[in-house]
Amino acid sequence: LNNKEKDSEKKMKEVQEIIQHADTLQKQNRRYTSQCFKNAERQREKMIVELKAPQLKEQIQQKVTLLAAELEKYSQNKNSSESQKNNIKERVYALKREITVQDKGFGVLNELMKLANEVERNLDDRIKLKVLAAQLEMARKAKTDLTTAGTAGTIFGAAAAFVAPPLGFAVAITGVLTAAYGYFGFGSKEKIIQQQHDELEKKISKK
């Protein structure tokens, strides 16, 4: 309604149009309910999100770039701490929360959420890679230590067999078994971990 209209005839015409529109809705068993208002308000909110989307995308892209750089530092540094890992994790979670809040359930920022999820998966893969690298180092050390100790025991036992045959043979056999366990047991474990490490490293390099 034009409340500033001074022509009484025009004002009456507007009133009649409103009344006619209300009668039409009533005849069609329709009303302008609070739900209609909520739907309109929801559409308005969506438009605001869509208008802000380009700026949000730029801001979040900058944060993703910084996170990617931190991830690279974390994975390259053998002495990276647990606090570094947790800090990156928290920043990824905060980024995802920000996208969820800003999107308000409209799905306008879905591409940004996919990007954040990719960063999160990349972080998980790099953490797994570090764990595998540590396990691989431990397996190699155990293999070397047992093989060396077993070989030394075999040589000592063989030498002792000339003086005390039963004891010498027992020591030599124990040495052979220890060396075999180190070489074959931990050697097999080393190969499995190495394969897992290489596959995950290849997967990360493709991202």
N, C-alpha and C positions, 0 to 999 in steps of 0.2 A: 504494500500500500504506500502511496505517495502522501505522506502526512503534511507535506507543504502545499499540496494542491488546494487552490482557493475556489475553483469552480465546483460548486455543489453537485452539478449534474455528473461531472466526471468522477467525483468521489463516490457518488451513489452507484455508478456503473462498476467501479472497482469492487465495492462491497458485494454487489450482486454476483460478480464473477467468482468471488471467494465462496459465497454461499452455494452457487451452482456447482463449483468444484467439490465442495464438501458433500453435497447431495449425491453427486456422481460416485464418489468413493463409497458412500453408504449403500447405494444401490448395488454396487459391485462387491459388497461385503468386505471392503478394504478400509483400513484406517492408517493414519500416519502415527504409528506407535513409537514408543521409546526405542524399540529395536531399530526402527528406520533411522532414528537420530543417531544411534550407536553405529550403525553401518556407515552413515554419512561421515561421522567423526573418524571412523577407522580408515575410510578412504582418504580423508584429509591428512591423517598421520602418515599414510603410505606415500602420499605426494611429497610430504616434507622429507621423508627418508630418501626418496628418489632424487630430490633436489640436492640433498646433502651428499649423495653417493659419490660423485666425482671427487669431492674434497676428502671424504673419508678414505676412498681408495688410495689416494695419493699419500695420506698420512700413514695408513696401515702398510702400504708397500714399503715406505721408508723403514718402518719398524721391522718388517720381514727381512729387509736387506741387512740391517744391523744384526738381527738374530742369526742370519746365515753366516755372517762374518765371525760371530762369536762361536758358532758351531764348528767352523773350520779351525779356529784357534784351539778349541777344546779337544778336537779329535787329533790334531797334530802334536799337541803337547803331552808327552808321556807322563809328566808329573802333574797333570791337571787334577784339581782337588774335587772332593765331593760337593763342596759349597758352590763351585763353579757350575757343576751339573745342575744342582738344585736351583741356582739362580736363573739359568736358561729355561729350565722347566717352568718355573713360576712366571717368567715373562711370556712364555708361550700360552700358558693357561690364562693369564691376564689379557692377552691379545684376543683369545677366543671369547672370553667373557665380554670384552668391549664390543666385538662384532655382534654378539648375540643381543646385547642391550641396545645397540644402535639400530639393528635390523628390526627389532620389535615383532619378530615372527612373520614378516612379509616375504622373506626370501630374496629381497633386493640385493643383499650382500652375500649371497650364496657362494659366488666366485671367490670372495675374500676368505670365507670360512674354509673352502677347499684348499686355499693357499696356506692358511694357518695349520690345517690338518696335515698337509704335506711337510711343513716344517717340524711338526710334532713327530711324524713317522721317521723323518730324517734323524731327529735327535735320538729316538729309540734305537734306530739302526746303529748309530755311532756309539751309543752306550754299549750295545751288544758286541760291537766290534772291539771295543776296549777290553771287555770281559774275555772275549775269545783270545785276544792277544796275550793277556795275562795268563790264561790257562795254557796257551801254547808254550809260553816261556817256562812255566812250571813243569810241563810234560817233558820238554827238552832237557831241563836241568835234572829231573828225576832219572831220565833215560841215561844221561851222561854219568851221573853219580853212581847209579847201580851198575852200569856196564864197567866203569872204572874200578869200583870196589870188587866186583865179581872177578874181573880179570886179575886183579892183584891177589885175591884170595886163591884163585886157581894156581897162579905161579908159586905162591907161598906154600900151598898144599902139595904141589908137585915136588917142591924142594924138600919139604918136611917128610915126604913119603920115604926118602932114602934113610932117614933117621928113625922115624916112627911110622911105619907103613899104614896101619889102620887109621891113625889120627890124620896123617897127611892126606890119605885118599879121601877121607870124610871132608876135610877142609877144601880140597881141590874140587870135589863134586859140588859142595855148597857154593863155591866160587863160580863154577860153570853155570849152575842153576840161577844164581843171582844175576850174572851177566846176561843170561838168556832172557830172564824176566825183564830186565831193564831194557834190553835191545828190542825184544819182540812185543812185550806187554806195553811199555810206554811208547815204543816206536809206533805201534798200531794206533794208540790213542793220539799221538802226535799227528799222524796222517789224517785222522778224522777231523780233528780240530783245525788243522791247516786247510782242509777242503772247505769247511764251514766258513772259516775266516776269509778265504779267497773269494768265495761266492758272494758273501755279504759285502766285501770290499768292491767287487765288480758292480754289484747292485747300486751301491752308494755313488760310485763314479759316473753312473749313467744319469743321475739326477741333475 
